[in-house]
Amino acid sequence: MQRPELAALSAEQRKHIVSDIMESKVDFPYKSIAVEALDFCNALIDDVRGSKITIGQLKKILEDRSEQLKKLAQNH
């Protein structure tokens, strides 16, 4: 599998995307999951860029969030 290309968005652009999705009148089944994932990515990018977390902490965060997103998806 080929790695996806990373989008070079600013924090403000990422927040704007989340806002657009939330304000959208179009409802789709996984809207809340998409917003949750984007919010998580925003926080993670900020923490990694600011060197606020260690690799061990990052692994733990990813494992915990993965489980939360699986549960959220099962409820939809």
VENNORCOR-V615418 format. One record per backbone hydrogen bond with DSSP energy under -1.0 kcal/mol. CO is the residue of the C=O (numbers start at 1). NH is the residue of the N-H. If there is no record, write none. Layout:
<<CO & NH> <CO & NH>>
This chain:
<<7 & 9> <10 & 14> <11 & 15> <12 & 16> <13 & 17> <14 & 18> <15 & 19> <16 & 20> <17 & 21> <18 & 22> <19 & 23> <28 & 31> <30 & 34> <31 & 35> <32 & 36> <33 & 37> <34 & 38> <35 & 39> <36 & 40> <37 & 41> <38 & 42> <39 & 43> <40 & 44> <41 & 45> <42 & 46> <43 & 47> <44 & 48> <45 & 49> <46 & 50> <47 & 52> <48 & 51> <54 & 58> <55 & 59> <56 & 60> <57 & 61> <58 & 62> <59 & 63> <60 & 64> <61 & 65> <62 & 66> <63 & 67> <64 & 68> <65 & 69> <66 & 70> <67 & 71> <68 & 72> <69 & 73> <70 & 74> <71 & 75>>
